[in-house]
Amino acid sequence: MKIFDPTSSPVPRALEIAAVPARLEGARLMLVENTKFNSETLLKKLAERLARRHGTVVSGVHRKRSPSHEIEEGVVPALSRQADLVVSGIGD
């Protein structure tokens, strides 16, 4: 069990920012759906628009356990291999 102390300060961690694709034409798009209401609808509409405008192709959809959970650590390498661009959607 993890117990979080809401009075503690955040712990900084190093982040590696992914490279931005030079072009969207033909890019493989992975969607990360966070289970919030309308998240899947928003992502599908965005994917359709990107496909129409730039010829992107959805290479897969990953569904998170809940909006508050991060993507599981083991899933990140698979997302990197399967996609040129990952979009995480919110809803409501």
MOTAFEN-V625622 format. One record per backbone hydrogen bond with DSSP energy under -0.5 kcal/mol. CO is the residue of the C=O (numbers start at 1). NH is the residue of the N-H. Records with the same first field share a line. If there is no record, write none. Layout:
CO->NH  NH
This chain:
4->6
5->8
10->12
15->17
24->27
27->29  57
28->84  85
29->59  60
30->87
31->33  62
32->89
33->64
36->39
37->92
38->42
39->43
40->44
41->45
42->46
43->47
44->48
45->49
46->50
47->51
48->52
49->53
50->54  55  56
51->55
54->26
57->29  59
60->31
62->33  64
66->69
72->75  76
73->76  77
74->78
75->79
76->80
77->81
78->82
79->83
85->30
87->32  89
89->34
